[in-house]
Amino acid sequence: MTRPHQTRSARAVFEPAQAGALKLANRIVMAPLTRNRAAEDLSPGPFAAEYYAQRASAGLIIAEATQVSAQAQGYANTPGCYTDAQVQGWKKVTEAVHEKGGTIVVQLWHTGRVSHTSFQKDGQAPVGPSAIRARTKTFVAGEGFVDVSTPRALDLREIPGIIEDFGNACSRAIEAGFDGVELHGAHGYLLDAFLRDGTNHRTDAYGGPIENRARLLLEVARACADAIGAERLGVRLSPVSTAGDSHDSHPQALFNHVVEGLNPLGLAYLHVVEGETGGDRDSMAFDYEALSARFDGAWMVNNGYDRQMAIDAVVSGRADLVSFGRPFIANPDLVERLSQNAPLNKLMGQETFYGGGAHGYTDYPTLNPDHVATRSDVTASV
């Protein structure tokens, strides 16, 4: 199979696009960025609406990874989307973004084995496909960075409840005003951990051959598509990333099968991390062209893209959308800066990345200090 490439104009990355039901003012996407600033009840923090509204000129905002249930939490102060308070908190965010003309979806996750007993009810073990501890850390208030806990393997009878949690959180996300949902199927979290033979040693219907290991992700995607419509649903994958102690012996065959299984659903987009998350783009041989050829929806790429790389990817048709992570932290008006080829702000200290208040969150300067660009402003300027 070959994904049809189309030559686009040199300005195509700054021009409107469509991803399923999502109408985008440009092809530049704000990637989901965990900032650990949720309130005590895990609703978005007091500065979240301002933070996201400042970045509404992105063609699409993918809000930070958000729990589908209490069990799904793996880090301190990450938000949820399963209680009334959380939904009300997110409504303030989506309304603020929509007032600026923006489009916003939320990334939903279950962290699975990348968690700690302190986040689980009654100090129970977190859950995973198998009882294999991830060689990674999380942050626990009062303790700092600690090793994640050894998980217990999910009982087969519990899996329908996990699927239901994802479907319910999708419905609640639409109730909160989001334009859609992205499923976090990457970086060693629950859905990704089930996919990989390095973390899934099950011998039942959800383990063993690729078809079984892919079952949970595909069943969750179907349930979410049924809940909100596939045209409002995206999925993020990281085929070769080792984030979250993730690894598989045959990633090409695995992810070819996964994409072939997702394609018939009619998803809005697939969001693919190329290479090692936040690192080497060529960390392992992998044919992303073969992967994209198996998908008919919008193809979003991520990991270390700069202005010229994004332009080249979109112009060639190799990608439909390009997501940027840390550049959006430091540059609320990133689209305008890229459009004008203007200098980018430098990131403030790493201590501002995770947790805290407005500093390093809502106080980055824009090109015009008296005005934050909206989608319509940027579209007009190009």
ZAGU-948164 format. One record per residue (C-alpha): residue number from 1; x, y, z. Coordinates in Angstrom, 2 decimals, decimal comma, always signed. Layout:
+-----+---------+---------+---------+
|   n |    east |   north |      up |
+-----+---------+---------+---------+
| NUM |       X |       Y |       Z |
...
+-----+---------+---------+---------+
END
This chain:
+-----+---------+---------+---------+
|   n |    east |   north |      up |
+-----+---------+---------+---------+
|   1 |   +0,00 |   +0,00 |   +0,00 |
|   2 |   +1,17 |   +3,55 |   -0,68 |
|   3 |   -0,26 |   +6,64 |   +0,95 |
|   4 |   -1,04 |   +9,11 |   -1,85 |
|   5 |   +1,27 |  +12,11 |   -1,60 |
|   6 |   +0,16 |  +15,46 |   -2,87 |
|   7 |   +2,40 |  +18,44 |   -3,45 |
|   8 |   +1,12 |  +21,40 |   -1,49 |
|   9 |   +2,04 |  +25,06 |   -1,53 |
|  10 |   +5,00 |  +26,31 |   +0,49 |
|  11 |   +2,55 |  +27,99 |   +2,86 |
|  12 |   +0,31 |  +24,95 |   +3,31 |
|  13 |   +1,36 |  +24,40 |   +6,92 |
|  14 |   -0,19 |  +27,77 |   +7,76 |
|  15 |   -3,40 |  +27,18 |   +5,78 |
|  16 |   -6,71 |  +25,62 |   +6,92 |
|  17 |   -7,10 |  +21,85 |   +7,10 |
|  18 |   -9,62 |  +19,22 |   +8,11 |
|  19 |   -9,17 |  +16,21 |  +10,38 |
|  20 |  -12,38 |  +14,27 |  +10,51 |
|  21 |  -14,97 |  +16,61 |  +12,00 |
|  22 |  -12,25 |  +18,96 |  +13,27 |
|  23 |  -11,87 |  +22,15 |  +11,26 |
|  24 |   -8,37 |  +23,55 |  +11,73 |
|  25 |   -7,18 |  +27,07 |  +10,88 |
|  26 |   -3,69 |  +25,72 |  +10,16 |
|  27 |   -1,73 |  +22,48 |  +10,31 |
|  28 |   +0,31 |  +23,32 |  +13,42 |
|  29 |   -0,78 |  +21,40 |  +16,51 |
|  30 |   -0,02 |  +21,96 |  +20,18 |
|  31 |   +1,02 |  +18,54 |  +21,47 |
|  32 |   -0,26 |  +17,31 |  +24,86 |
|  33 |   +2,02 |  +18,60 |  +27,60 |
|  34 |   +1,84 |  +17,41 |  +31,20 |
|  35 |   +2,30 |  +20,43 |  +33,48 |
|  36 |   +1,20 |  +19,01 |  +36,89 |
|  37 |   -0,87 |  +22,01 |  +37,88 |
|  38 |   -4,26 |  +20,43 |  +38,57 |
|  39 |   -6,22 |  +21,37 |  +41,67 |
|  40 |   -6,66 |  +19,08 |  +44,67 |
|  41 |   -9,78 |  +17,52 |  +43,14 |
|  42 |   -7,81 |  +16,97 |  +39,91 |
|  43 |   -9,79 |  +19,58 |  +38,01 |
|  44 |   -7,77 |  +21,99 |  +35,85 |
|  45 |   -5,84 |  +24,52 |  +37,91 |
|  46 |   -6,66 |  +28,22 |  +38,25 |
|  47 |   -4,45 |  +29,34 |  +35,35 |
|  48 |   -5,37 |  +26,57 |  +32,89 |
|  49 |   -8,02 |  +28,52 |  +30,98 |
|  50 |   -5,64 |  +31,42 |  +30,41 |
|  51 |   -2,77 |  +29,10 |  +29,46 |
|  52 |   -4,73 |  +27,28 |  +26,76 |
|  53 |   -6,50 |  +30,39 |  +25,48 |
|  54 |   -3,12 |  +32,06 |  +24,95 |
|  55 |   -2,29 |  +29,23 |  +22,53 |
|  56 |   -5,61 |  +29,19 |  +20,66 |
|  57 |   -3,95 |  +30,20 |  +17,38 |
|  58 |   -2,76 |  +26,60 |  +17,04 |
|  59 |   -4,73 |  +24,77 |  +14,38 |
|  60 |   -5,48 |  +22,24 |  +17,10 |
|  61 |   -4,73 |  +22,14 |  +20,82 |
|  62 |   -4,39 |  +18,69 |  +22,37 |
|  63 |   -4,88 |  +19,29 |  +26,08 |
|  64 |   -2,60 |  +17,52 |  +28,54 |
|  65 |   -2,96 |  +13,83 |  +29,36 |
|  66 |   -6,05 |  +13,44 |  +31,55 |
|  67 |   -7,18 |  +10,47 |  +33,65 |
|  68 |  -10,21 |   +8,41 |  +32,69 |
|  69 |  -10,66 |   +7,22 |  +36,29 |
|  70 |   -9,13 |   +7,51 |  +39,75 |
|  71 |   -7,20 |   +4,27 |  +39,12 |
|  72 |   -5,67 |   +5,79 |  +35,98 |
|  73 |   -3,53 |   +8,37 |  +37,83 |
|  74 |   +0,23 |   +7,94 |  +37,85 |
|  75 |   +1,61 |  +11,41 |  +38,57 |
|  76 |   +0,94 |  +14,20 |  +41,04 |
|  77 |   -1,51 |  +16,94 |  +40,08 |
|  78 |   -2,55 |  +15,61 |  +36,69 |
|  79 |   -6,21 |  +16,30 |  +35,82 |
|  80 |   -9,10 |  +13,91 |  +35,34 |
|  81 |  -12,26 |  +13,96 |  +33,26 |
|  82 |  -14,60 |  +11,66 |  +35,15 |
|  83 |  -16,21 |  +13,76 |  +37,93 |
|  84 |  -18,66 |  +16,65 |  +37,77 |
|  85 |  -16,09 |  +19,04 |  +39,26 |
|  86 |  -13,49 |  +18,07 |  +36,67 |
|  87 |  -15,96 |  +18,51 |  +33,82 |
|  88 |  -16,95 |  +21,93 |  +35,12 |
|  89 |  -13,29 |  +22,90 |  +35,39 |
|  90 |  -12,61 |  +21,84 |  +31,81 |
|  91 |  -15,65 |  +23,82 |  +30,61 |
|  92 |  -13,87 |  +27,00 |  +31,63 |
|  93 |  -10,88 |  +25,95 |  +29,54 |
|  94 |  -12,82 |  +24,99 |  +26,42 |
|  95 |  -14,96 |  +28,12 |  +26,58 |
|  96 |  -11,84 |  +30,30 |  +26,84 |
|  97 |  -10,25 |  +28,58 |  +23,84 |
|  98 |  -13,42 |  +28,75 |  +21,77 |
|  99 |  -13,80 |  +32,46 |  +22,53 |
| 100 |  -10,40 |  +32,90 |  +20,84 |
| 101 |  -11,57 |  +30,87 |  +17,85 |
| 102 |   -9,55 |  +27,80 |  +18,75 |
| 103 |  -10,17 |  +24,07 |  +18,44 |
| 104 |   -9,28 |  +21,84 |  +21,39 |
| 105 |   -9,37 |  +18,12 |  +22,13 |
| 106 |   -8,23 |  +16,35 |  +25,28 |
| 107 |   -5,81 |  +13,44 |  +25,51 |
| 108 |   -7,24 |  +10,68 |  +27,71 |
| 109 |   -4,98 |   +8,17 |  +29,42 |
| 110 |   -4,70 |   +5,37 |  +31,91 |
| 111 |   -1,12 |   +5,35 |  +33,17 |
| 112 |   -1,30 |   +1,65 |  +34,02 |
| 113 |   +1,94 |   +0,34 |  +35,51 |
| 114 |   +3,59 |   +3,78 |  +35,33 |
| 115 |   +2,07 |   +4,68 |  +38,68 |
| 116 |   +2,62 |   +4,39 |  +42,41 |
| 117 |   +0,65 |   +2,95 |  +45,31 |
| 118 |   +0,25 |   +6,47 |  +46,75 |
| 119 |   -2,08 |   +7,33 |  +43,83 |
| 120 |   -4,18 |   +4,19 |  +44,19 |
| 121 |   -7,19 |   +3,61 |  +46,44 |
| 122 |   -6,14 |   +2,25 |  +49,84 |
| 123 |   -2,52 |   +2,07 |  +48,65 |
| 124 |   -3,21 |   -0,82 |  +46,31 |
| 125 |   -0,84 |   -1,78 |  +43,51 |
| 126 |   -1,34 |   -0,08 |  +40,15 |
| 127 |   -2,48 |   -2,29 |  +37,27 |
| 128 |   -0,87 |   -3,44 |  +34,05 |
| 129 |   -1,06 |   -6,26 |  +31,53 |
| 130 |   +1,42 |   -8,25 |  +33,66 |
| 131 |   +3,07 |   -7,89 |  +37,06 |
| 132 |   +6,25 |   -6,34 |  +35,64 |
| 133 |   +7,53 |   -3,14 |  +37,24 |
| 134 |   +8,48 |   -0,35 |  +34,84 |
| 135 |  +12,04 |   +0,88 |  +35,14 |
| 136 |  +11,02 |   +4,51 |  +35,46 |
| 137 |  +10,08 |   +7,05 |  +38,11 |
| 138 |   +7,19 |   +9,26 |  +39,06 |
| 139 |   +6,85 |  +12,25 |  +41,36 |
| 140 |   +5,13 |  +11,83 |  +44,73 |
| 141 |   +4,37 |  +14,87 |  +46,89 |
| 142 |   +6,64 |  +14,94 |  +49,95 |
| 143 |   +8,91 |  +12,25 |  +48,55 |
| 144 |  +10,13 |  +13,65 |  +45,24 |
| 145 |  +10,98 |  +11,33 |  +42,37 |
| 146 |  +10,52 |   +7,69 |  +43,29 |
| 147 |  +10,48 |   +4,36 |  +41,48 |
| 148 |   +7,04 |   +3,41 |  +40,24 |
| 149 |   +5,39 |   +0,51 |  +42,06 |
| 150 |   +5,19 |   -3,07 |  +40,88 |
| 151 |   +1,77 |   -3,51 |  +39,26 |
| 152 |   -0,61 |   -6,40 |  +39,49 |
| 153 |   -1,90 |   -7,99 |  +36,30 |
| 154 |   -5,44 |   -6,95 |  +35,41 |
| 155 |   -7,91 |   -9,77 |  +35,82 |
| 156 |   -9,72 |  -10,64 |  +32,61 |
| 157 |  -12,99 |   -9,71 |  +34,29 |
| 158 |  -11,72 |   -6,18 |  +34,96 |
| 159 |  -10,96 |   -5,31 |  +31,35 |
| 160 |  -14,55 |   -4,45 |  +30,33 |
| 161 |  -14,53 |   -1,87 |  +33,13 |
| 162 |  -11,36 |   -0,27 |  +31,75 |
| 163 |  -12,98 |   -0,02 |  +28,32 |
| 164 |  -16,10 |   +1,48 |  +29,89 |
| 165 |  -13,99 |   +4,05 |  +31,77 |
| 166 |  -12,50 |   +5,27 |  +28,50 |
| 167 |  -15,91 |   +5,49 |  +26,84 |
| 168 |  -17,41 |   +7,36 |  +29,78 |
| 169 |  -14,49 |   +9,81 |  +29,92 |
| 170 |  -14,92 |  +10,48 |  +26,20 |
| 171 |  -18,58 |  +11,33 |  +26,72 |
| 172 |  -17,70 |  +13,57 |  +29,65 |
| 173 |  -15,05 |  +15,30 |  +27,54 |
| 174 |  -17,67 |  +16,28 |  +24,97 |
| 175 |  -19,89 |  +17,40 |  +27,85 |
| 176 |  -17,00 |  +19,60 |  +28,98 |
| 177 |  -16,96 |  +21,29 |  +25,58 |
| 178 |  -14,00 |  +19,59 |  +23,94 |
| 179 |  -14,19 |  +19,27 |  +20,17 |
| 180 |  -12,87 |  +15,73 |  +20,38 |
| 181 |  -10,58 |  +13,28 |  +22,16 |
| 182 |   -7,14 |  +11,79 |  +21,62 |
| 183 |   -6,46 |   +8,36 |  +23,12 |
| 184 |   -3,01 |   +8,01 |  +24,65 |
| 185 |   -1,77 |   +4,77 |  +23,16 |
| 186 |   +1,91 |   +5,63 |  +23,58 |
| 187 |   +4,85 |   +5,91 |  +25,98 |
| 188 |   +4,41 |   +2,77 |  +28,04 |
| 189 |   +1,04 |   +3,64 |  +29,56 |
| 190 |   -1,72 |   +1,05 |  +29,83 |
| 191 |   -2,83 |   +0,79 |  +26,20 |
| 192 |   +0,76 |   +0,79 |  +24,95 |
| 193 |   +1,89 |   -1,69 |  +27,60 |
| 194 |   -0,73 |   -4,17 |  +26,42 |
| 195 |   +0,57 |   -3,84 |  +22,86 |
| 196 |   +4,17 |   -4,82 |  +23,55 |
| 197 |   +5,67 |   -8,22 |  +24,21 |
| 198 |   +8,23 |   -6,67 |  +26,56 |
| 199 |   +5,48 |   -5,67 |  +28,99 |
| 200 |   +2,62 |   -8,04 |  +28,14 |
| 201 |   +3,29 |  -11,64 |  +29,17 |
| 202 |   -0,36 |  -12,67 |  +29,36 |
| 203 |   -1,56 |  -16,02 |  +28,04 |
| 204 |   -5,26 |  -15,15 |  +27,68 |
| 205 |   -7,16 |  -13,35 |  +24,88 |
| 206 |   -5,18 |  -10,13 |  +25,55 |
| 207 |   -1,68 |  -11,64 |  +25,38 |
| 208 |   +0,59 |  -13,68 |  +23,17 |
| 209 |   +0,29 |  -13,00 |  +19,42 |
| 210 |   +0,08 |   -9,47 |  +18,04 |
| 211 |   -3,65 |   -9,83 |  +17,37 |
| 212 |   -4,30 |  -10,45 |  +21,05 |
| 213 |   -1,96 |   -7,77 |  +22,37 |
| 214 |   -3,60 |   -5,18 |  +20,11 |
| 215 |   -7,07 |   -6,17 |  +21,27 |
| 216 |   -7,41 |   -3,74 |  +24,18 |
| 217 |   -6,38 |   -0,65 |  +22,23 |
| 218 |   -8,72 |   -1,55 |  +19,37 |
| 219 |  -11,62 |   -2,31 |  +21,71 |
| 220 |  -11,09 |   +0,98 |  +23,57 |
| 221 |  -10,96 |   +2,87 |  +20,27 |
| 222 |  -14,19 |   +1,27 |  +19,10 |
| 223 |  -15,94 |   +2,05 |  +22,38 |
| 224 |  -14,80 |   +5,67 |  +22,21 |
| 225 |  -15,81 |   +5,98 |  +18,56 |
| 226 |  -19,25 |   +4,66 |  +19,50 |
| 227 |  -19,44 |   +7,17 |  +22,36 |
| 228 |  -18,51 |  +10,38 |  +20,52 |
| 229 |  -18,14 |   +9,54 |  +16,83 |
| 230 |  -14,94 |   +8,37 |  +15,18 |
| 231 |  -14,68 |  +11,66 |  +13,29 |
| 232 |  -13,90 |  +13,35 |  +16,63 |
| 233 |  -11,38 |  +10,75 |  +17,80 |
| 234 |   -7,61 |  +10,54 |  +17,36 |
| 235 |   -5,02 |   +8,09 |  +18,68 |
| 236 |   -1,39 |   +8,71 |  +19,63 |
| 237 |   +1,23 |   +6,01 |  +19,04 |
| 238 |   +4,99 |   +5,85 |  +19,67 |
| 239 |   +6,23 |   +2,80 |  +17,73 |
| 240 |   +9,88 |   +2,75 |  +18,82 |
| 241 |   +9,98 |   +5,03 |  +21,86 |
| 242 |  +11,28 |   +3,46 |  +25,07 |
| 243 |   +9,51 |   +6,04 |  +27,27 |
| 244 |   +7,88 |   +4,37 |  +30,26 |
| 245 |  +10,20 |   +1,36 |  +29,83 |
| 246 |   +8,36 |   +0,38 |  +26,66 |
| 247 |   +9,81 |   -2,15 |  +24,22 |
| 248 |   +8,75 |   -4,77 |  +21,69 |
| 249 |  +10,68 |   -7,34 |  +19,67 |
| 250 |   +8,92 |   -6,61 |  +16,34 |
| 251 |   +7,54 |   -3,06 |  +16,38 |
| 252 |   +7,02 |   -2,77 |  +12,62 |
| 253 |   +4,74 |   -5,80 |  +12,42 |
| 254 |   +2,98 |   -4,77 |  +15,62 |
| 255 |   +2,17 |   -1,22 |  +14,60 |
| 256 |   +1,33 |   -2,14 |  +11,02 |
| 257 |   -1,34 |   -4,41 |  +12,52 |
| 258 |   -2,51 |   -1,72 |  +14,96 |
| 259 |   -2,96 |   +0,89 |  +12,24 |
| 260 |   -4,71 |   -1,61 |   +9,97 |
| 261 |   -7,10 |   -2,30 |  +12,85 |
| 262 |   -7,73 |   +1,38 |  +13,57 |
| 263 |   -8,20 |   +2,51 |   +9,97 |
| 264 |  -11,70 |   +1,02 |   +9,39 |
| 265 |  -13,05 |   +3,05 |  +12,32 |
| 266 |  -12,75 |   +6,29 |  +10,33 |
| 267 |  -10,72 |   +8,20 |  +12,93 |
| 268 |  -10,04 |  +11,92 |  +12,63 |
| 269 |   -6,28 |  +11,43 |  +12,83 |
| 270 |   -3,34 |   +9,35 |  +14,00 |
| 271 |   -0,61 |  +11,13 |  +15,98 |
| 272 |   +2,75 |   +9,36 |  +15,60 |
| 273 |   +5,89 |  +10,04 |  +17,63 |
| 274 |   +8,83 |   +9,41 |  +15,32 |
| 275 |  +11,87 |   +7,90 |  +17,05 |
| 276 |  +12,75 |   +8,29 |  +20,73 |
| 277 |  +10,43 |  +10,64 |  +22,57 |
| 278 |  +12,20 |  +13,97 |  +22,96 |
| 279 |  +15,38 |  +12,48 |  +21,52 |
| 280 |  +16,92 |  +10,66 |  +18,56 |
| 281 |  +14,53 |  +10,55 |  +15,63 |
| 282 |  +16,46 |   +7,60 |  +14,16 |
| 283 |  +16,91 |   +5,58 |  +17,33 |
| 284 |  +15,69 |   +2,42 |  +15,59 |
| 285 |  +14,99 |   +1,47 |  +11,99 |
| 286 |  +11,28 |   +1,88 |  +11,32 |
| 287 |   +9,30 |   +2,48 |   +8,13 |
| 288 |   +6,87 |   +5,29 |   +8,96 |
| 289 |   +5,87 |   +5,56 |   +5,31 |
| 290 |   +4,64 |   +1,96 |   +5,41 |
| 291 |   +2,68 |   +2,81 |   +8,54 |
| 292 |   +1,04 |   +5,93 |   +7,12 |
| 293 |   +0,11 |   +4,02 |   +3,95 |
| 294 |   -2,23 |   +1,94 |   +6,10 |
| 295 |   -4,27 |   +4,93 |   +7,29 |
| 296 |   -6,78 |   +7,05 |   +5,40 |
| 297 |   -7,33 |   +9,88 |   +7,90 |
| 298 |   -5,14 |  +12,87 |   +8,77 |
| 299 |   -1,55 |  +11,88 |   +9,59 |
| 300 |   +0,08 |  +13,88 |  +12,39 |
| 301 |   +3,82 |  +13,70 |  +13,06 |
| 302 |   +5,77 |  +14,65 |  +16,17 |
| 303 |   +9,24 |  +14,78 |  +17,71 |
| 304 |  +11,82 |  +17,48 |  +17,22 |
| 305 |  +10,23 |  +19,26 |  +14,28 |
| 306 |  +11,36 |  +22,78 |  +13,52 |
| 307 |   +9,86 |  +25,28 |  +11,09 |
| 308 |  +11,54 |  +23,99 |   +7,93 |
| 309 |  +11,00 |  +20,34 |   +8,80 |
| 310 |   +7,30 |  +21,01 |   +9,34 |
| 311 |   +6,98 |  +22,90 |   +6,07 |
| 312 |   +8,78 |  +20,14 |   +4,16 |
| 313 |   +6,65 |  +17,38 |   +5,71 |
| 314 |   +3,38 |  +19,12 |   +4,85 |
| 315 |   +4,41 |  +20,36 |   +1,40 |
| 316 |   +5,51 |  +16,86 |   +0,36 |
| 317 |   +2,33 |  +15,30 |   +1,70 |
| 318 |   +4,32 |  +13,06 |   +4,05 |
| 319 |   +2,29 |  +14,56 |   +6,88 |
| 320 |   -1,00 |  +16,44 |   +7,13 |
| 321 |   -0,37 |  +17,93 |  +10,57 |
| 322 |   +2,73 |  +18,59 |  +12,68 |
| 323 |   +2,62 |  +18,78 |  +16,47 |
| 324 |   +5,01 |  +20,84 |  +18,59 |
| 325 |   +5,54 |  +20,33 |  +22,31 |
| 326 |   +8,04 |  +22,43 |  +24,23 |
| 327 |   +8,05 |  +25,27 |  +21,66 |
| 328 |   +4,41 |  +25,85 |  +22,61 |
| 329 |   +5,33 |  +26,11 |  +26,28 |
| 330 |   +7,63 |  +29,06 |  +25,63 |
| 331 |   +5,74 |  +30,59 |  +22,71 |
| 332 |   +2,00 |  +31,09 |  +23,14 |
| 333 |   +2,00 |  +32,68 |  +19,66 |
| 334 |   +4,09 |  +29,92 |  +18,09 |
| 335 |   +2,05 |  +29,84 |  +14,88 |
| 336 |   +2,58 |  +33,54 |  +14,31 |
| 337 |   +6,31 |  +33,24 |  +15,06 |
| 338 |   +6,69 |  +30,32 |  +12,65 |
| 339 |   +4,68 |  +32,15 |  +10,00 |
| 340 |   +6,94 |  +35,19 |  +10,24 |
| 341 |  +10,09 |  +33,09 |  +10,79 |
| 342 |  +10,56 |  +35,13 |  +13,97 |
| 343 |  +12,87 |  +34,11 |  +16,85 |
| 344 |  +11,44 |  +31,81 |  +19,50 |
| 345 |  +11,48 |  +32,44 |  +23,24 |
| 346 |  +13,81 |  +30,32 |  +25,32 |
| 347 |  +12,31 |  +28,01 |  +27,91 |
| 348 |  +12,45 |  +29,18 |  +31,50 |
| 349 |  +14,09 |  +26,94 |  +34,09 |
| 350 |  +13,09 |  +23,28 |  +34,25 |
| 351 |  +11,64 |  +23,90 |  +37,70 |
| 352 |   +8,76 |  +25,71 |  +35,94 |
| 353 |   +7,86 |  +22,76 |  +33,71 |
| 354 |   +6,02 |  +20,61 |  +36,25 |
| 355 |   +3,94 |  +22,08 |  +39,03 |
| 356 |   +3,83 |  +25,65 |  +40,30 |
| 357 |   +1,69 |  +28,61 |  +39,34 |
| 358 |   +1,66 |  +31,25 |  +36,63 |
| 359 |   +5,44 |  +31,63 |  +36,34 |
| 360 |   +6,69 |  +29,63 |  +33,38 |
| 361 |   +3,08 |  +28,84 |  +32,48 |
| 362 |   +1,17 |  +31,96 |  +31,47 |
| 363 |   +3,89 |  +34,65 |  +31,56 |
| 364 |   +5,84 |  +33,97 |  +28,36 |
| 365 |   +5,93 |  +37,07 |  +26,10 |
| 366 |   +4,35 |  +37,32 |  +22,65 |
| 367 |   +5,68 |  +39,19 |  +19,62 |
| 368 |   +3,12 |  +41,90 |  +20,34 |
| 369 |   +3,00 |  +42,23 |  +24,14 |
| 370 |   -0,41 |  +43,92 |  +24,00 |
| 371 |   -2,07 |  +41,18 |  +22,00 |
| 372 |   -2,12 |  +37,39 |  +21,81 |
| 373 |   -2,87 |  +36,23 |  +18,28 |
| 374 |   -6,07 |  +34,31 |  +17,62 |
| 375 |   -6,59 |  +31,83 |  +14,82 |
| 376 |   -8,23 |  +34,42 |  +12,62 |
| 377 |   -5,35 |  +36,87 |  +13,13 |
| 378 |   -2,76 |  +34,32 |  +12,09 |
| 379 |   -4,81 |  +33,12 |   +9,14 |
| 380 |   -5,15 |  +36,70 |   +7,95 |
| 381 |   -1,43 |  +37,37 |   +8,34 |
| 382 |   -0,40 |  +34,55 |   +6,00 |
+-----+---------+---------+---------+
END
